[in-house]
């Protein structure tokens, strides 16, 4: 009689009541790789999550420039960059897992191009999205099952492929009897309006987040800084009301959800081109105007698409923008009397929220359970997200 063969890796995962998972995220701002080490019991609405550790591995200036180059790279550069980024993600996963047990990795990857159905309607082409950071490389180097490429299934079913976090926002952070706006301000700003009713969840990209702000920082700081740390630099500038009014005429802001956007519209090239057009204005004033644009675009989206649906009890802000005091103060002023504060719930701080979500999505994929909300993305149906790579 032949020796009994070890069970399939997926079978072994399904047999574990509690899974230790690393969630990986690299956002539009290119600050670095966020890694969350999470213990997850169950899946779907019954899932219970405990954040064990969280850390960000900052990109070096050379790594950041390499990724920027991929946004306009040729086939060879994209191919090699995909594997290079996969190695960086694997290193981040191994570093946070240490020598302890690790059962699963969920990696968002690095978005280099996002052209969803709403962009097709405006500019033509084929609905598509591309994230780099090969999950097969992560699986090979960590030795555990890895799930990646979460956005493509939703786009394949006619959805925007973004924002994806609202499923996790509803599952983890809804509050009984309350309506919460979970506002993320990363490279791009996005919001999820969550209540007791999952099918009533509304979410979309508000518009610009930190990408435009970061692009203007070298000029505003004489090359000393790449981010508006604590809003200290933008607080020294004066908002140019005429320029802000012109920015607010951007047609994306008036477009109703479902909708999503990215660096293709609000990225570094667009920000630098805008600054060059207004080189007669002080760099600090342009920075202050960009910060105001982010706040006003968010508040405008609330007035257009969220407030008409009913009262909002609170706005909880996550992402890098939550650390920008100038941005937060302006957003609070514009949204008053709705309370606006930094996100903190279930022991998960604002910076960790996205990485935790992709750890959860990996568990959803392993259990063949959906992790998208058609009410948010406009897809024909809910999808099982992600591609599974075995070590």
Secondary structure, 3 states (H helix, E strand, C coil): CCCCCCCCHHHHHHCCCEEEEEEEEECCCCCEEEEEEEEEECCHHHCEEEEEEEEEEECCHHHHHHHHHHCCCCHHHHHHHHHHHHHHHHHHHHHHHCCCCCCEEEEEEEEEEEECHHHHHHHCCCCEEEEECCHHHHHHHHCCEEEECCCHHHHHCCCCCCCCCHHHHHHHHCCCCCCEEEEEECCEEEEEEECCCHHHCEEEEEEECCHHHHHHHHHHCCCCCCCCHHHCCHHHCCCCHHHHHHHCCCHHHHCCCCCCCCHHHHCHHHHHHHHHHCCCCCHHHHHHHHHHHHHHHHHHHHHHHHHHHCCCCEEEEECHHHHCHHHHHHHHHHHCCCEEEECEECCEEHHHHHHHHHHHHHHHHHCCCCCCCHHHHCCCCCCCCCEEECC
